[in-house]
Each structure stands twice: as structure tokens, then as C-alpha cells.
Amino acid sequence: MPITPAHFRVLNTLRHWDVYIDAIFFLGGISKDQVLEAFKAQIFFDDQDTHLKPASILVPSGKVPYRSNSQLQLIDLKTLTLKRVDALKALKGKKK
């Protein structure tokens, strides 16, 4: 089963809630609590309790549920990435 990238889930959830933000960081698999403390984060969202527990000591934290039947699983990320790379190359070619 493919895993939907975290940033898609977060962005779609925020849009659904009509929440607008100035900055957002996606931390991948690194320790969240140390980064949140260093950046003086105001709020934290994650889909895993193992990340939420230590983070919740520092900042308000909320769980973003992950639906296994999400339509985002249908996205072919490799093709999407290749199309983006091709588009960026085309833009660079036009600027010359």
C-alpha cells in the first residue's frame, strides 16, 4: 500500500478547515520536539502518536487522521515529480 506524503495530508486538512498559515515546515522522520523548540513553534500537527506525545509537552499539538482509502493514494508521485522537473527545465530554457 503506498503511503501518501505527509504534506498532502496536512495541506488538504488545513484547506478543509479553512485555515491559512504564514509558514509551514515538514520534518520527515527527524525528532520533532527539538525542532519545534528551536523554531518556537506555535502549533504542531502529526498523524503519529509517537511524534505527538513529546511535541505536546512544548506546543499545542493535534492529530491529523490518515484515511487508508484516501484518494491521494491514486497519485503517481514519480510521474508527478518528473512532470514538474520537465516544467522547470522548460521555464529555465525560456529565461535564457
Secondary structure, 3 states (H helix, E strand, C coil): CCCCCHHHHHHHHHHHCCCCCCCCCCCCCCCHHHHHHHHCCCCEEECCHHHHHHHHHHCCEEECCCCCCCHHHHCCHHHHHHHHHHHHHHHHHHHC
